[in-house]
Every structure is written in C-alpha cells, then in structure tokens.
Amino acid sequence: APIVEPEDAKGLKIRGGSREMDLILKAAGAAVVSLPSNEIYAAMQTGAMDAALTSSTSLISFRLEEVSKSLTTGRGKAYWFMFEPLMMSKEIFDKLSKEHQAAIMETGADAERFARDAARVDDNLVATVYQKKGAKVSDLTDATVKKWQALARTTAWKDYGEKSETCAKLLKLAQQTL
C-alpha cells in the first residue's frame, strides 16, 4: 500500500536515507533499514525492505519502478528535500578579489536554479515512469504534510535544535517560513 500518511509506515521496513528521516520514520512506527541508494533495488527485490525514501532522480536512475507497486511523489508538496551544497572555505573565499567572490556567488546562484528546476522536472517525470509500470502514484496534500511536520517537530527538529545554540536559532528561523 502507498505510504502517504505517517500511520501508513507502521510496521514496514523503510530506508529513510538520513539520521533525521530515520528518527521520523521510527516515530511513525517503521523499522528503519540503513543502506546506500544503490542497494535499494536488491533489498526491495528480496523483501529485506518494503520502501525507501530517496530523490526522484535516484528513483528513476536505479529503476526502482521495477520493484515498486506505489510511489508517493515530491511534486507539488513534500516534507523533506535533498540538500546538496557546494561549499568553499570561508578563509579562501575571503582572500579572493571582490570580482572573483561575485563570480562564485553568481555561479552558485545559477547552479542552484538549475538544480531546483531539474529536480522539479524529475519530480514530475518519476510519476510518469511509475504510472507506465502500473504503480499507484500518490501526491501529498497540505494536511498530510502538516502531519509529517508535526512528527518531525518532536523528533528530527527537536534533535537538531538540541545540537547547539546555532542549530536552535536556524531551526527557529526555518519554522517562521512555515
């Protein structure tokens, strides 16, 4: 059955893909399976795992539609996202000329736009790929996202906020946008 609501995860073996998602899934009643994305196919094929959270791009590239009966998409709404930053030492950045700093910031902004747009394309494409294989495709509603967020507040968000004063401040800022 599709995993849309938090209660749908109860009793299932699920790969969350991160410590934070594992906390949320455990609170929802799932048994967490830890393994890299490239091992999801075999784990689902053998029954060692019932479901996995990963990017739409990975769902497509690892051909997981071949071993899946349903898909909950990230198109439109989601309660987690993939963050893949490009990082540079502040010490090195500060030594660059203002012109070079501006070029790096502009390139980063361009890369961010490209990645976001490409992810949105894949969020839609994955639904088509799974539908063609006969999978039941579900999208999240605002109400469902709020349920997952409520669970996240008492697990992953709480855990993050307790790591340091800076983490607590960042979490508070992020929650102001919800």
ZAZA-62309 format. One record per residue (C-alpha): residue number from 0; x, y, z. Coordinates in steps of 0.2 Angstrom, whole numbers, plus 5000, padded with zeros to 4 digits. Example, Ala and Ser with C-alpha at 12.3 -4.5 7.8 and 13.67 -1.06 7.14 Angstrom:
2
{pt 0, {5062, 4978, 5039}}
{pt 1, {5068, 4995, 5036}}
This chain:
178
{pt 0, {5000, 5000, 5000}}
{pt 1, {5006, 5018, 4997}}
{pt 2, {5015, 5027, 5011}}
{pt 3, {5007, 5044, 5011}}
{pt 4, {5001, 5047, 5029}}
{pt 5, {5013, 5044, 5044}}
{pt 6, {5002, 5029, 5050}}
{pt 7, {5005, 5021, 5033}}
{pt 8, {5023, 5017, 5038}}
{pt 9, {5019, 5007, 5054}}
{pt 10, {5027, 4990, 5054}}
{pt 11, {5036, 4992, 5037}}
{pt 12, {5054, 4991, 5034}}
{pt 13, {5059, 5008, 5027}}
{pt 14, {5075, 5016, 5021}}
{pt 15, {5075, 5034, 5027}}
{pt 16, {5091, 5039, 5019}}
{pt 17, {5097, 5050, 5034}}
{pt 18, {5098, 5050, 5053}}
{pt 19, {5084, 5063, 5053}}
{pt 20, {5072, 5054, 5042}}
{pt 21, {5076, 5038, 5052}}
{pt 22, {5070, 5047, 5068}}
{pt 23, {5054, 5052, 5060}}
{pt 24, {5050, 5035, 5052}}
{pt 25, {5054, 5026, 5069}}
{pt 26, {5041, 5038, 5077}}
{pt 27, {5029, 5033, 5064}}
{pt 28, {5031, 5015, 5069}}
{pt 29, {5043, 5009, 5054}}
{pt 30, {5058, 4998, 5056}}
{pt 31, {5072, 5008, 5049}}
{pt 32, {5084, 5000, 5036}}
{pt 33, {5101, 5008, 5033}}
{pt 34, {5109, 5006, 5016}}
{pt 35, {5115, 5016, 5002}}
{pt 36, {5104, 5021, 4987}}
{pt 37, {5112, 5008, 4975}}
{pt 38, {5107, 4994, 4986}}
{pt 39, {5088, 4998, 4987}}
{pt 40, {5084, 4988, 4972}}
{pt 41, {5091, 4972, 4978}}
{pt 42, {5084, 4975, 4996}}
{pt 43, {5066, 4978, 4989}}
{pt 44, {5068, 4963, 4977}}
{pt 45, {5072, 4951, 4991}}
{pt 46, {5059, 4958, 5003}}
{pt 47, {5073, 4964, 5015}}
{pt 48, {5065, 4981, 5013}}
{pt 49, {5047, 4987, 5010}}
{pt 50, {5050, 5005, 5005}}
{pt 51, {5063, 5019, 5003}}
{pt 52, {5065, 5037, 5003}}
{pt 53, {5077, 5044, 4990}}
{pt 54, {5077, 5058, 4977}}
{pt 55, {5066, 5057, 4962}}
{pt 56, {5082, 5056, 4951}}
{pt 57, {5088, 5041, 4961}}
{pt 58, {5070, 5033, 4959}}
{pt 59, {5072, 5034, 4941}}
{pt 60, {5090, 5030, 4938}}
{pt 61, {5090, 5015, 4949}}
{pt 62, {5075, 5009, 4940}}
{pt 63, {5065, 5006, 4956}}
{pt 64, {5049, 5006, 4947}}
{pt 65, {5053, 4988, 4943}}
{pt 66, {5051, 4983, 4961}}
{pt 67, {5038, 4995, 4967}}
{pt 68, {5019, 4995, 4967}}
{pt 69, {5017, 5013, 4973}}
{pt 70, {5025, 5030, 4973}}
{pt 71, {5022, 5045, 4984}}
{pt 72, {5029, 5059, 4974}}
{pt 73, {5038, 5075, 4979}}
{pt 74, {5029, 5085, 4966}}
{pt 75, {5019, 5100, 4972}}
{pt 76, {5022, 5096, 4991}}
{pt 77, {5035, 5087, 5001}}
{pt 78, {5041, 5086, 5019}}
{pt 79, {5059, 5083, 5016}}
{pt 80, {5071, 5088, 5002}}
{pt 81, {5088, 5084, 4996}}
{pt 82, {5101, 5097, 5000}}
{pt 83, {5117, 5096, 4991}}
{pt 84, {5128, 5111, 4994}}
{pt 85, {5143, 5117, 4985}}
{pt 86, {5155, 5123, 4999}}
{pt 87, {5170, 5133, 5000}}
{pt 88, {5182, 5138, 5014}}
{pt 89, {5177, 5155, 5020}}
{pt 90, {5196, 5158, 5023}}
{pt 91, {5199, 5155, 5005}}
{pt 92, {5184, 5164, 4999}}
{pt 93, {5188, 5180, 5009}}
{pt 94, {5206, 5180, 5001}}
{pt 95, {5198, 5182, 4984}}
{pt 96, {5195, 5198, 4975}}
{pt 97, {5178, 5205, 4976}}
{pt 98, {5176, 5202, 4957}}
{pt 99, {5180, 5183, 4960}}
{pt 100, {5169, 5182, 4975}}
{pt 101, {5155, 5189, 4965}}
{pt 102, {5158, 5177, 4951}}
{pt 103, {5157, 5162, 4963}}
{pt 104, {5141, 5169, 4971}}
{pt 105, {5133, 5171, 4953}}
{pt 106, {5139, 5154, 4948}}
{pt 107, {5132, 5146, 4964}}
{pt 108, {5115, 5155, 4961}}
{pt 109, {5115, 5149, 4943}}
{pt 110, {5119, 5131, 4949}}
{pt 111, {5105, 5132, 4962}}
{pt 112, {5092, 5137, 4950}}
{pt 113, {5097, 5124, 4938}}
{pt 114, {5097, 5110, 4951}}
{pt 115, {5080, 5116, 4958}}
{pt 116, {5072, 5116, 4940}}
{pt 117, {5080, 5099, 4936}}
{pt 118, {5073, 5092, 4952}}
{pt 119, {5056, 5098, 4948}}
{pt 120, {5057, 5090, 4931}}
{pt 121, {5062, 5074, 4939}}
{pt 122, {5048, 5075, 4952}}
{pt 123, {5035, 5075, 4938}}
{pt 124, {5045, 5063, 4927}}
{pt 125, {5046, 5050, 4941}}
{pt 126, {5027, 5049, 4942}}
{pt 127, {5025, 5046, 4923}}
{pt 128, {5038, 5032, 4924}}
{pt 129, {5030, 5023, 4939}}
{pt 130, {5012, 5025, 4931}}
{pt 131, {5018, 5017, 4915}}
{pt 132, {5024, 5002, 4926}}
{pt 133, {5007, 5001, 4934}}
{pt 134, {5011, 5008, 4951}}
{pt 135, {4999, 5018, 4961}}
{pt 136, {5005, 5036, 4961}}
{pt 137, {5000, 5047, 4976}}
{pt 138, {5003, 5066, 4979}}
{pt 139, {5004, 5074, 4996}}
{pt 140, {4991, 5086, 5002}}
{pt 141, {4994, 5101, 5014}}
{pt 142, {4985, 5091, 5028}}
{pt 143, {4997, 5076, 5025}}
{pt 144, {5012, 5087, 5025}}
{pt 145, {5007, 5095, 5041}}
{pt 146, {5005, 5078, 5049}}
{pt 147, {5023, 5073, 5044}}
{pt 148, {5029, 5090, 5050}}
{pt 149, {5021, 5088, 5067}}
{pt 150, {5030, 5071, 5069}}
{pt 151, {5046, 5079, 5063}}
{pt 152, {5045, 5093, 5076}}
{pt 153, {5045, 5080, 5090}}
{pt 154, {5059, 5070, 5083}}
{pt 155, {5071, 5077, 5070}}
{pt 156, {5068, 5095, 5073}}
{pt 157, {5070, 5093, 5091}}
{pt 158, {5086, 5083, 5089}}
{pt 159, {5093, 5096, 5078}}
{pt 160, {5088, 5111, 5089}}
{pt 161, {5097, 5102, 5104}}
{pt 162, {5114, 5101, 5095}}
{pt 163, {5119, 5119, 5098}}
{pt 164, {5113, 5136, 5100}}
{pt 165, {5116, 5140, 5082}}
{pt 166, {5106, 5125, 5077}}
{pt 167, {5092, 5131, 5088}}
{pt 168, {5092, 5148, 5080}}
{pt 169, {5092, 5141, 5062}}
{pt 170, {5078, 5130, 5066}}
{pt 171, {5068, 5144, 5074}}
{pt 172, {5071, 5154, 5058}}
{pt 173, {5066, 5140, 5047}}
{pt 174, {5050, 5137, 5056}}
{pt 175, {5045, 5155, 5054}}
{pt 176, {5043, 5152, 5035}}
{pt 177, {5030, 5138, 5038}}
